[in-house]
Amino acid sequence: MAKKLTFNNLEIFLLPQKAVYIPHYAMLIVSDWHLGKLMHFRKEGLFVPPPQIRHELNILGELMQEVPTKKVVFLGDLFHSDWNADWTELINYLSNFPHIEFVLTKGNHDILTEEIWEKSTVIQQKDQLILAEGLVLSHEPIADLPEHMFNLVGHIHPGCVIETKGRQSFRLPCFYLKNKRLVLPAFGKYTGLHIISKEVDTQIFAIVNDAVIEV
Amino acid sequence: MNQLADVWFFNQGWKPHAFQKEAWKVISKGNSGLLNAPTGFGKTFGIWFGILDHYYNHPQFQKKKTKKKQLHALWITPLRALSKEIYKAATQVSTDLELDYKIELRTGDTSSADRQKQRKNPPQALITTPESVHLLLASKGATDYFKQLEFIVVDEWHELLGSKRGVLIELALSRLKAINPMLKIWGISATIGNLPEAQEILLGHHHRGVMVKANLKKKIQIETILPDSLEKFPWAGHLGVRLLDKVVDIIRKYHSTLIFTNTRSQAEIWYQQIITFYPEFAGLLAIHHGSLSDEIRLWVEDALHEGKLKAVVCTSSLDLGVDFRPVDCVIQIGSPKGVARFLQRAGRSGHRPHETSYIYYLPTNSLEIIEGDSLKYAVKENIIEQRIPYIRSFDVLVQYLMTLAVGDGFDAVQLFSEVKGTHCFSSISREEFDQCMALLLYGGAALTAYDDFHRLELVDGLYKVTSRKLALRHRLSIGAIVSDIMMRVKFMSGKYLGSIEESFISKLNSGDVFWFSGRQLELIQVRANDAIVKPSEKKKGVIPSWMGGRFAISPDLGTAIRHSFSNIHKDKVSSPEIEFLRPLFVEQSKRSILPKEGELLVEYMQTKYGFHLFLYPFDGKLVHEGMAQVIAYRLGKIKPATFSIATNEYGIELLTDTEYEIDVPFLTNLLTPHNLHADISSGINVQEMARRRFRDIAGIAGLVFQGYPGKQMKSKHLQANSGLFFSVFEDYDPNNLLLREAYDEVFDFQLEEGRMQQAFERIADHHIVLAKPLRLTPFSFPIFSESFRERYSNEDWQSRLEKLKGQLLDG
């Protein structure tokens, strides 16, 4: 059960899979995947079990099958720090989809060397991506955008706490919208949440099971 | 015969106690052992002169030619403050007798220059902490350094025993015994319920050590501070400060009083209250707790020694060791939660042999008054808690393996047999040991296809850490105490007052006022890890509440409390507390039933909030919390429902909007001990509890790194990390030893499955009496008004989310 928003007459959908979908462009947007994070920890000598990156990759694969997709935008922090073998897995996996274009708007954790990028032509790198309707896609917010423009960003891994009857509380990932800036939840599984508190001019869209619901 | 002691005691004008003479004798025969004596009778000298005697009567230490001095004795204490005290006493002896026996301190405060010196040119004795011993083991040449060690003394062993720091001691001892089989081990312990076990854990299985007991009984005078009138519907914390005047009267009556509170925030509140209503105490009253700076604490301790202070409000920070001779009275605010803690605190007054210790117990609500009766009973009957040692603490083992690898390296086969010799790991299998090794060698199960992981390496048959970065990082994280991230509280001038949890400071804004270290402070700004403050005159301030302040009542005090309650229906009892509470009990029997010995009271009633089920097993809050979850689970199986649960030390409340047909057979079924383990496992969200436990385990095992000094990671980051690791382990390595340890600790320490089983079995023996009162009763009211409540639902996370979804979509 996705949530529909309209920015400058462009329909965009907030998906419970923690992604944004724009039908007009057949575009999927996911943010803060942090692939390779656990391998990175292992390299630092922290003994996490080696994860099965295949599982993570398949989550994107399923999503690309569910909605018609021509373009996938990674909204930064796609890969966690230095190169490790998970990167090669990712590149090989994406190569199975020659009809889909993959773009990364660079984030603070995307610090792979130029040399690696030269071998990874399946993903194009950009600082930001601008859509004709005045939507700017970037990892971190861009200051001083013109009045009419919307900014889709990631970076902070937003989450919210919902308290209900009987003092129950739920910590859930969410999208949040403030001052024409839409923040996406982290797509990655092992990323943690930064809890956003509700203010007057913010809208919070929580991901509850298979639904995105404004709270 | 101990010549040095004879001379020194003679010069002091003292006569040694029988237990001291006995200790000197058995030490001179080369025995290991455990010394059990109350504080204030010279335990330290009982061991110390034995060590000196050994040194001066063994010619190998007297040869001038010995090229390099070697460490002769290692004295381990749980507290830095105590280390200093021992250091002073021991150094005084060497000075008085003009001995060349040098003593040095080595704690977290020792500068790196001094540490270097201690390595190159060791003194005869080092006074240190468990963590510092492990740091020594983590340095190159550790084996040589300890080669000539003759004595190791573990002071306040009862304090260390029930914690993972005790495991650090066990492991260090196993290594030092292997380096030097002639090592003599001595423990010093206060009385605990399992003294022989404490001795066996320290000295090793099948040990031949001796037990030296001081048969000195301290006289203790216990009095409960009673309010002028009785509140029949008591609620928690209500009574405490109302008794302020009575506390001040007591302070005035004595020379110097220690006022013990259970939490740091309570200490701040009491200090603030006394100073506000009795300003004449300014300068005569001080505050002392674990978050204050060393400077402030030392000042308070010195002033206490010199008899300059009329009273000090303090927490467990003043529980141990250090003698303050002028102190002649102790006040305990609120339930001490354990008999041993109460006795320990009582012993802080009347320190000299044969003086009486005076302790006043101040209850914080009416029902707590009865604990005064229970405490007296427990002391009279010599009921005292056991200290339960940790077993199978794989997190500490993983840390220890790393420690040795950073030091001289280790041989896996030899080390396995050393580790297996300890009490903590006596049941470890070779396979489990190898799993711990595999974590450090391969980062998990062996042989993954391609990997960058490397921590330990095999160099010439020994496992070592070759990366300097890893070695440094490990040295910084040695220890078994995982603390919350703290912020330093400072004045603009840079003067350091102490530290507060980041979570408290982060809730404040600039300009907000709070109470800390007995001062009213205004937050100016937060800079990195510093909270900059200035003194404030504003009227209203908040008091920080520190984490970890809640401990539960001990099983032994629970027994004593049940004993007190078994007397309440009797017409005549010689107990001022029970007599005082009489009107409350009369009211209870008027509205409901007053349970007799062997009876379990259950109350069921309806209010505008729903249907309340109250039970009074008197088993302590911790056990009640677990019991409540099990009962909720069982009720939920009969009729699905969501419960609001509240507990206190005496009873349990389950509140729900679903009505049950309650009668005695129904309750008997509900409270059966059958299938308890299965109901705990499926009924309680053990996973969530284990996730929280895992945070400390991950920290100790070196899975998460708290950061370099001054560059501490934000606590949020750390939190997310251990939670994340927990999820990854659950997903990919569910049989991991550290993960299993988290679950075991939940069952053993948090749910106290053993105590819960006993409680259910006891209830099965009891006669259940059911009352259906129309209104709340004196027993139920304090539980009803507990503000901290837990939810229990027998619906799983998915269906709870679905329910939430429904609510959100409709609303």
HADDOCK unambig.tbl for C-alpha pairs under 7 A between the chains (distance, minus, plus):
assign (segid A and resid 42 and name CA) (segid B and resid 443 and name CA) 6.92 0.50 0.50
assign (segid A and resid 42 and name CA) (segid B and resid 453 and name CA) 5.38 0.50 0.50
assign (segid A and resid 43 and name CA) (segid B and resid 452 and name CA) 5.33 0.50 0.50
assign (segid A and resid 43 and name CA) (segid B and resid 453 and name CA) 5.14 0.50 0.50
assign (segid A and resid 45 and name CA) (segid B and resid 453 and name CA) 6.10 0.50 0.50
assign (segid A and resid 45 and name CA) (segid B and resid 454 and name CA) 6.10 0.50 0.50
assign (segid A and resid 45 and name CA) (segid B and resid 455 and name CA) 5.72 0.50 0.50
assign (segid A and resid 46 and name CA) (segid B and resid 703 and name CA) 5.36 0.50 0.50
assign (segid A and resid 47 and name CA) (segid B and resid 439 and name CA) 5.93 0.50 0.50
assign (segid A and resid 47 and name CA) (segid B and resid 440 and name CA) 6.96 0.50 0.50
assign (segid A and resid 47 and name CA) (segid B and resid 443 and name CA) 4.08 0.50 0.50
assign (segid A and resid 47 and name CA) (segid B and resid 444 and name CA) 6.20 0.50 0.50
assign (segid A and resid 47 and name CA) (segid B and resid 703 and name CA) 6.45 0.50 0.50
assign (segid A and resid 48 and name CA) (segid B and resid 443 and name CA) 6.35 0.50 0.50
assign (segid A and resid 48 and name CA) (segid B and resid 444 and name CA) 6.94 0.50 0.50
assign (segid A and resid 48 and name CA) (segid B and resid 725 and name CA) 6.70 0.50 0.50
assign (segid A and resid 49 and name CA) (segid B and resid 443 and name CA) 6.62 0.50 0.50
assign (segid A and resid 49 and name CA) (segid B and resid 444 and name CA) 5.52 0.50 0.50
assign (segid A and resid 49 and name CA) (segid B and resid 729 and name CA) 6.55 0.50 0.50
assign (segid A and resid 49 and name CA) (segid B and resid 732 and name CA) 6.41 0.50 0.50
assign (segid A and resid 49 and name CA) (segid B and resid 733 and name CA) 6.49 0.50 0.50
assign (segid A and resid 51 and name CA) (segid B and resid 732 and name CA) 6.66 0.50 0.50
assign (segid A and resid 168 and name CA) (segid B and resid 791 and name CA) 6.70 0.50 0.50
assign (segid A and resid 190 and name CA) (segid B and resid 724 and name CA) 5.72 0.50 0.50
assign (segid A and resid 192 and name CA) (segid B and resid 720 and name CA) 5.47 0.50 0.50
assign (segid A and resid 208 and name CA) (segid B and resid 801 and name CA) 6.30 0.50 0.50
assign (segid A and resid 208 and name CA) (segid B and resid 805 and name CA) 6.31 0.50 0.50
assign (segid A and resid 209 and name CA) (segid B and resid 801 and name CA) 6.44 0.50 0.50
